[in-house]
């Protein structure tokens, strides 16, 4: 697994756990993850 993939997975896991504590609605969790990914991409560019 590449470093990017590992980072992606850890963000996914963190966002899922964080979102799940606040809200078990899957759609909200996915939006949280999307937000995290956008932040990550803007940090990398």
PDB file of N, H, CA, C and O in Angstrom:
ATOM      1  N   UNK A   1       0.835  -1.198   0.000  1.00  0.00           N
ATOM      2  CA  UNK A   1       0.000   0.000   0.000  1.00  0.00           C
ATOM      3  C   UNK A   1       0.877   1.259   0.000  1.00  0.00           C
ATOM      4  O   UNK A   1       1.868   1.342   0.726  1.00  0.00           O
ATOM      5  N   UNK A   2       0.496   2.218  -0.818  1.00  0.00           N
ATOM      6  H   UNK A   2      -0.309   2.150  -1.408  1.00  0.00           H
ATOM      7  CA  UNK A   2       1.274   3.449  -0.853  1.00  0.00           C
ATOM      8  C   UNK A   2       0.963   4.315   0.358  1.00  0.00           C
ATOM      9  O   UNK A   2      -0.006   4.085   1.081  1.00  0.00           O
ATOM     10  N   UNK A   3       1.802   5.307   0.556  1.00  0.00           N
ATOM     11  H   UNK A   3       2.589   5.495  -0.032  1.00  0.00           H
ATOM     12  CA  UNK A   3       1.623   6.225   1.680  1.00  0.00           C
ATOM     13  C   UNK A   3       0.289   6.969   1.545  1.00  0.00           C
ATOM     14  O   UNK A   3      -0.410   7.193   2.534  1.00  0.00           O
ATOM     15  N   UNK A   4      -0.049   7.345   0.319  1.00  0.00           N
ATOM     16  H   UNK A   4       0.518   7.163  -0.483  1.00  0.00           H
ATOM     17  CA  UNK A   4      -1.309   8.051   0.070  1.00  0.00           C
ATOM     18  C   UNK A   4      -2.506   7.190   0.447  1.00  0.00           C
ATOM     19  O   UNK A   4      -3.465   7.673   1.048  1.00  0.00           O
ATOM     20  N   UNK A   5      -2.441   5.904   0.087  1.00  0.00           N
ATOM     21  H   UNK A   5      -1.661   5.512  -0.402  1.00  0.00           H
ATOM     22  CA  UNK A   5      -3.537   4.994   0.404  1.00  0.00           C
ATOM     23  C   UNK A   5      -3.691   4.821   1.906  1.00  0.00           C
ATOM     24  O   UNK A   5      -4.807   4.775   2.423  1.00  0.00           O
ATOM     25  N   UNK A   6      -2.567   4.724   2.603  1.00  0.00           N
ATOM     26  H   UNK A   6      -1.660   4.761   2.183  1.00  0.00           H
ATOM     27  CA  UNK A   6      -2.611   4.582   4.052  1.00  0.00           C
ATOM     28  C   UNK A   6      -3.210   5.827   4.686  1.00  0.00           C
ATOM     29  O   UNK A   6      -4.005   5.739   5.621  1.00  0.00           O
ATOM     30  N   UNK A   7      -2.820   6.995   4.167  1.00  0.00           N
ATOM     31  H   UNK A   7      -2.174   7.067   3.407  1.00  0.00           H
ATOM     32  CA  UNK A   7      -3.329   8.262   4.671  1.00  0.00           C
ATOM     33  C   UNK A   7      -4.827   8.343   4.421  1.00  0.00           C
ATOM     34  O   UNK A   7      -5.593   8.741   5.298  1.00  0.00           O
ATOM     35  N   UNK A   8      -5.237   7.960   3.216  1.00  0.00           N
ATOM     36  H   UNK A   8      -4.615   7.636   2.503  1.00  0.00           H
ATOM     37  CA  UNK A   8      -6.649   7.961   2.859  1.00  0.00           C
ATOM     38  C   UNK A   8      -7.447   7.080   3.820  1.00  0.00           C
ATOM     39  O   UNK A   8      -8.501   7.481   4.312  1.00  0.00           O
ATOM     40  N   UNK A   9      -6.941   5.891   4.079  1.00  0.00           N
ATOM     41  H   UNK A   9      -6.084   5.565   3.679  1.00  0.00           H
ATOM     42  CA  UNK A   9      -7.632   4.965   4.970  1.00  0.00           C
ATOM     43  C   UNK A   9      -7.727   5.490   6.390  1.00  0.00           C
ATOM     44  O   UNK A   9      -8.758   5.333   7.044  1.00  0.00           O
ATOM     45  N   UNK A  10      -6.659   6.112   6.872  1.00  0.00           N
ATOM     46  H   UNK A  10      -5.822   6.240   6.340  1.00  0.00           H
ATOM     47  CA  UNK A  10      -6.702   6.622   8.241  1.00  0.00           C
ATOM     48  C   UNK A  10      -7.656   7.804   8.354  1.00  0.00           C
ATOM     49  O   UNK A  10      -8.322   7.967   9.376  1.00  0.00           O
ATOM     50  N   UNK A  11      -7.727   8.629   7.314  1.00  0.00           N
ATOM     51  H   UNK A  11      -7.186   8.497   6.484  1.00  0.00           H
ATOM     52  CA  UNK A  11      -8.684   9.739   7.306  1.00  0.00           C
ATOM     53  C   UNK A  11     -10.103   9.194   7.268  1.00  0.00           C
ATOM     54  O   UNK A  11     -10.987   9.662   7.986  1.00  0.00           O
ATOM     55  N   UNK A  12     -10.301   8.201   6.419  1.00  0.00           N
ATOM     56  H   UNK A  12      -9.583   7.821   5.836  1.00  0.00           H
ATOM     57  CA  UNK A  12     -11.605   7.563   6.301  1.00  0.00           C
ATOM     58  C   UNK A  12     -12.055   7.021   7.652  1.00  0.00           C
ATOM     59  O   UNK A  12     -13.191   7.232   8.077  1.00  0.00           O
ATOM     60  N   UNK A  13     -11.152   6.326   8.311  1.00  0.00           N
ATOM     61  H   UNK A  13     -10.229   6.154   7.966  1.00  0.00           H
ATOM     62  CA  UNK A  13     -11.448   5.723   9.605  1.00  0.00           C
ATOM     63  C   UNK A  13     -11.748   6.798  10.653  1.00  0.00           C
ATOM     64  O   UNK A  13     -12.715   6.693  11.407  1.00  0.00           O
ATOM     65  N   UNK A  14     -10.904   7.827  10.685  1.00  0.00           N
ATOM     66  H   UNK A  14     -10.119   7.912  10.072  1.00  0.00           H
ATOM     67  CA  UNK A  14     -11.091   8.899  11.664  1.00  0.00           C
ATOM     68  C   UNK A  14     -12.400   9.641  11.417  1.00  0.00           C
ATOM     69  O   UNK A  14     -13.148   9.918  12.354  1.00  0.00           O
ATOM     70  N   UNK A  15     -12.671   9.956  10.171  1.00  0.00           N
ATOM     71  H   UNK A  15     -12.063   9.731   9.410  1.00  0.00           H
ATOM     72  CA  UNK A  15     -13.894  10.683   9.842  1.00  0.00           C
ATOM     73  C   UNK A  15     -15.116   9.837  10.154  1.00  0.00           C
ATOM     74  O   UNK A  15     -16.132  10.345  10.627  1.00  0.00           O
ATOM     75  N   UNK A  16     -15.010   8.549   9.887  1.00  0.00           N
ATOM     76  H   UNK A  16     -14.185   8.136   9.503  1.00  0.00           H
ATOM     77  CA  UNK A  16     -16.121   7.646  10.176  1.00  0.00           C
ATOM     78  C   UNK A  16     -16.386   7.585  11.673  1.00  0.00           C
ATOM     79  O   UNK A  16     -17.528   7.713  12.114  1.00  0.00           O
ATOM     80  N   UNK A  17     -15.328   7.390  12.453  1.00  0.00           N
ATOM     81  H   UNK A  17     -14.400   7.287  12.095  1.00  0.00           H
ATOM     82  CA  UNK A  17     -15.485   7.277  13.901  1.00  0.00           C
ATOM     83  C   UNK A  17     -16.002   8.576  14.495  1.00  0.00           C
ATOM     84  O   UNK A  17     -16.879   8.561  15.359  1.00  0.00           O
ATOM     85  N   UNK A  18     -15.468   9.695  14.038  1.00  0.00           N
ATOM     86  H   UNK A  18     -14.756   9.708  13.336  1.00  0.00           H
ATOM     87  CA  UNK A  18     -15.882  11.005  14.524  1.00  0.00           C
ATOM     88  C   UNK A  18     -17.342  11.258  14.160  1.00  0.00           C
ATOM     89  O   UNK A  18     -18.138  11.696  14.990  1.00  0.00           O
ATOM     90  N   UNK A  19     -17.670  10.976  12.920  1.00  0.00           N
ATOM     91  H   UNK A  19     -17.023  10.620  12.246  1.00  0.00           H
ATOM     92  CA  UNK A  19     -19.031  11.193  12.449  1.00  0.00           C
ATOM     93  C   UNK A  19     -20.019  10.269  13.128  1.00  0.00           C
ATOM     94  O   UNK A  19     -21.148  10.666  13.415  1.00  0.00           O
ATOM     95  N   UNK A  20     -19.611   9.058  13.383  1.00  0.00           N
ATOM     96  H   UNK A  20     -18.694   8.736  13.150  1.00  0.00           H
ATOM     97  CA  UNK A  20     -20.517   8.070  13.949  1.00  0.00           C
ATOM     98  C   UNK A  20     -20.875   8.400  15.387  1.00  0.00           C
ATOM     99  O   UNK A  20     -21.989   8.131  15.837  1.00  0.00           O
ATOM    100  N   UNK A  21     -19.921   8.987  16.109  1.00  0.00           N
ATOM    101  H   UNK A  21     -19.016   9.206  15.743  1.00  0.00           H
ATOM    102  CA  UNK A  21     -20.183   9.390  17.492  1.00  0.00           C
ATOM    103  C   UNK A  21     -21.242  10.478  17.530  1.00  0.00           C
ATOM    104  O   UNK A  21     -22.125  10.466  18.388  1.00  0.00           O
ATOM    105  N   UNK A  22     -21.152  11.425  16.592  1.00  0.00           N
ATOM    106  H   UNK A  22     -20.435  11.435  15.894  1.00  0.00           H
ATOM    107  CA  UNK A  22     -22.077  12.548  16.561  1.00  0.00           C
ATOM    108  C   UNK A  22     -23.398  12.154  15.921  1.00  0.00           C
ATOM    109  O   UNK A  22     -24.466  12.588  16.354  1.00  0.00           O
ATOM    110  N   UNK A  23     -23.315  11.328  14.889  1.00  0.00           N
ATOM    111  H   UNK A  23     -22.448  10.975  14.537  1.00  0.00           H
ATOM    112  CA  UNK A  23     -24.476  11.095  14.046  1.00  0.00           C
ATOM    113  C   UNK A  23     -24.303   9.769  13.312  1.00  0.00           C
ATOM    114  O   UNK A  23     -23.333   9.586  12.576  1.00  0.00           O
ATOM    115  N   UNK A  24     -25.228   8.857  13.507  1.00  0.00           N
ATOM    116  H   UNK A  24     -26.017   9.006  14.104  1.00  0.00           H
ATOM    117  CA  UNK A  24     -25.086   7.562  12.849  1.00  0.00           C
ATOM    118  C   UNK A  24     -25.682   7.556  11.441  1.00  0.00           C
ATOM    119  O   UNK A  24     -25.770   6.506  10.804  1.00  0.00           O
ATOM    120  N   UNK A  25     -26.092   8.735  10.959  1.00  0.00           N
ATOM    121  H   UNK A  25     -26.020   9.588  11.476  1.00  0.00           H
ATOM    122  CA  UNK A  25     -26.613   8.851   9.603  1.00  0.00           C
ATOM    123  C   UNK A  25     -25.458   8.747   8.605  1.00  0.00           C
ATOM    124  O   UNK A  25     -24.556   9.585   8.587  1.00  0.00           O
ATOM    125  N   UNK A  26     -25.503   7.717   7.788  1.00  0.00           N
ATOM    126  H   UNK A  26     -26.235   7.036   7.803  1.00  0.00           H
ATOM    127  CA  UNK A  26     -24.408   7.426   6.865  1.00  0.00           C
ATOM    128  C   UNK A  26     -24.133   8.574   5.898  1.00  0.00           C
ATOM    129  O   UNK A  26     -22.980   8.853   5.570  1.00  0.00           O
ATOM    130  N   UNK A  27     -25.190   9.235   5.444  1.00  0.00           N
ATOM    131  H   UNK A  27     -26.127   9.008   5.710  1.00  0.00           H
ATOM    132  CA  UNK A  27     -25.020  10.325   4.487  1.00  0.00           C
ATOM    133  C   UNK A  27     -24.195  11.460   5.092  1.00  0.00           C
ATOM    134  O   UNK A  27     -23.342  12.047   4.426  1.00  0.00           O
ATOM    135  N   UNK A  28     -24.464  11.761   6.367  1.00  0.00           N
ATOM    136  H   UNK A  28     -25.157  11.284   6.908  1.00  0.00           H
ATOM    137  CA  UNK A  28     -23.698  12.809   7.043  1.00  0.00           C
ATOM    138  C   UNK A  28     -22.241  12.408   7.211  1.00  0.00           C
ATOM    139  O   UNK A  28     -21.339  13.235   7.074  1.00  0.00           O
ATOM    140  N   UNK A  29     -22.020  11.134   7.508  1.00  0.00           N
ATOM    141  H   UNK A  29     -22.753  10.463   7.618  1.00  0.00           H
ATOM    142  CA  UNK A  29     -20.651  10.635   7.655  1.00  0.00           C
ATOM    143  C   UNK A  29     -19.911  10.757   6.321  1.00  0.00           C
ATOM    144  O   UNK A  29     -18.750  11.165   6.286  1.00  0.00           O
ATOM    145  N   UNK A  30     -20.580  10.405   5.237  1.00  0.00           N
ATOM    146  H   UNK A  30     -21.523  10.073   5.265  1.00  0.00           H
ATOM    147  CA  UNK A  30     -19.943  10.487   3.922  1.00  0.00           C
ATOM    148  C   UNK A  30     -19.616  11.930   3.562  1.00  0.00           C
ATOM    149  O   UNK A  30     -18.579  12.199   2.955  1.00  0.00           O
ATOM    150  N   UNK A  31     -20.495  12.862   3.933  1.00  0.00           N
ATOM    151  H   UNK A  31     -21.338  12.643   4.425  1.00  0.00           H
ATOM    152  CA  UNK A  31     -20.217  14.274   3.681  1.00  0.00           C
ATOM    153  C   UNK A  31     -19.002  14.742   4.463  1.00  0.00           C
ATOM    154  O   UNK A  31     -18.182  15.509   3.958  1.00  0.00           O
ATOM    155  N   UNK A  32     -18.895  14.274   5.701  1.00  0.00           N
ATOM    156  H   UNK A  32     -19.562  13.651   6.112  1.00  0.00           H
ATOM    157  CA  UNK A  32     -17.737  14.587   6.535  1.00  0.00           C
ATOM    158  C   UNK A  32     -16.453  14.103   5.868  1.00  0.00           C
ATOM    159  O   UNK A  32     -15.449  14.813   5.816  1.00  0.00           O
ATOM    160  N   UNK A  33     -16.520  12.872   5.361  1.00  0.00           N
ATOM    161  H   UNK A  33     -17.336  12.295   5.403  1.00  0.00           H
ATOM    162  CA  UNK A  33     -15.355  12.274   4.705  1.00  0.00           C
ATOM    163  C   UNK A  33     -14.986  13.075   3.459  1.00  0.00           C
ATOM    164  O   UNK A  33     -13.810  13.326   3.194  1.00  0.00           O
ATOM    165  N   UNK A  34     -16.010  13.474   2.696  1.00  0.00           N
ATOM    166  H   UNK A  34     -16.965  13.271   2.911  1.00  0.00           H
ATOM    167  CA  UNK A  34     -15.775  14.261   1.494  1.00  0.00           C
ATOM    168  C   UNK A  34     -15.061  15.566   1.850  1.00  0.00           C
ATOM    169  O   UNK A  34     -14.118  15.977   1.173  1.00  0.00           O
ATOM    170  N   UNK A  35     -15.524  16.207   2.920  1.00  0.00           N
ATOM    171  H   UNK A  35     -16.289  15.873   3.470  1.00  0.00           H
ATOM    172  CA  UNK A  35     -14.912  17.452   3.381  1.00  0.00           C
ATOM    173  C   UNK A  35     -13.453  17.233   3.741  1.00  0.00           C
ATOM    174  O   UNK A  35     -12.593  18.042   3.395  1.00  0.00           O
ATOM    175  N   UNK A  36     -13.174  16.131   4.441  1.00  0.00           N
ATOM    176  H   UNK A  36     -13.872  15.474   4.722  1.00  0.00           H
ATOM    177  CA  UNK A  36     -11.807  15.798   4.823  1.00  0.00           C
ATOM    178  C   UNK A  36     -10.929  15.617   3.584  1.00  0.00           C
ATOM    179  O   UNK A  36      -9.789  16.079   3.551  1.00  0.00           O
ATOM    180  N   UNK A  37     -11.464  14.946   2.573  1.00  0.00           N
ATOM    181  H   UNK A  37     -12.391  14.571   2.599  1.00  0.00           H
ATOM    182  CA  UNK A  37     -10.702  14.682   1.363  1.00  0.00           C
ATOM    183  C   UNK A  37     -10.378  15.979   0.633  1.00  0.00           C
ATOM    184  O   UNK A  37      -9.266  16.155   0.134  1.00  0.00           O
ATOM    185  N   UNK A  38     -11.348  16.884   0.572  1.00  0.00           N
ATOM    186  H   UNK A  38     -12.251  16.741   0.978  1.00  0.00           H
ATOM    187  CA  UNK A  38     -11.125  18.169  -0.092  1.00  0.00           C
ATOM    188  C   UNK A  38     -10.025  18.944   0.628  1.00  0.00           C
ATOM    189  O   UNK A  38      -9.156  19.543  -0.005  1.00  0.00           O
ATOM    190  N   UNK A  39     -10.074  18.923   1.964  1.00  0.00           N
ATOM    191  H   UNK A  39     -10.780  18.436   2.479  1.00  0.00           H
ATOM    192  CA  UNK A  39      -9.038  19.594   2.758  1.00  0.00           C
ATOM    193  C   UNK A  39      -7.678  18.991   2.451  1.00  0.00           C
ATOM    194  O   UNK A  39      -6.700  19.712   2.257  1.00  0.00           O
ATOM    195  N   UNK A  40      -7.622  17.670   2.407  1.00  0.00           N
ATOM    196  H   UNK A  40      -8.418  17.085   2.564  1.00  0.00           H
ATOM    197  CA  UNK A  40      -6.369  16.969   2.159  1.00  0.00           C
ATOM    198  C   UNK A  40      -5.809  17.353   0.789  1.00  0.00           C
ATOM    199  O   UNK A  40      -4.614  17.615   0.652  1.00  0.00           O
ATOM    200  N   UNK A  41      -6.677  17.383  -0.221  1.00  0.00           N
ATOM    201  H   UNK A  41      -7.648  17.170  -0.110  1.00  0.00           H
ATOM    202  CA  UNK A  41      -6.229  17.694  -1.570  1.00  0.00           C
ATOM    203  C   UNK A  41      -5.733  19.127  -1.673  1.00  0.00           C
ATOM    204  O   UNK A  41      -4.752  19.392  -2.367  1.00  0.00           O
ATOM    205  N   UNK A  42      -6.396  20.053  -0.993  1.00  0.00           N
ATOM    206  H   UNK A  42      -7.193  19.838  -0.429  1.00  0.00           H
ATOM    207  CA  UNK A  42      -5.945  21.441  -1.062  1.00  0.00           C
ATOM    208  C   UNK A  42      -4.637  21.627  -0.293  1.00  0.00           C
ATOM    209  O   UNK A  42      -3.844  22.510  -0.619  1.00  0.00           O
ATOM    210  N   UNK A  43      -4.411  20.801   0.722  1.00  0.00           N
ATOM    211  H   UNK A  43      -5.055  20.084   0.987  1.00  0.00           H
ATOM    212  CA  UNK A  43      -3.141  20.860   1.447  1.00  0.00           C
ATOM    213  C   UNK A  43      -1.993  20.329   0.597  1.00  0.00           C
ATOM    214  O   UNK A  43      -0.861  20.800   0.710  1.00  0.00           O
ATOM    215  N   UNK A  44      -2.283  19.353  -0.248  1.00  0.00           N
ATOM    216  H   UNK A  44      -3.202  18.970  -0.340  1.00  0.00           H
ATOM    217  CA  UNK A  44      -1.244  18.724  -1.057  1.00  0.00           C
ATOM    218  C   UNK A  44      -0.846  19.552  -2.268  1.00  0.00           C
ATOM    219  O   UNK A  44       0.269  19.411  -2.769  1.00  0.00           O
ATOM    220  N   UNK A  45      -1.734  20.412  -2.747  1.00  0.00           N
ATOM    221  H   UNK A  45      -2.640  20.526  -2.339  1.00  0.00           H
ATOM    222  CA  UNK A  45      -1.432  21.160  -3.966  1.00  0.00           C
ATOM    223  C   UNK A  45      -0.633  22.422  -3.700  1.00  0.00           C
ATOM    224  O   UNK A  45      -0.305  23.153  -4.634  1.00  0.00           O
TER     225      UNK A  45
END
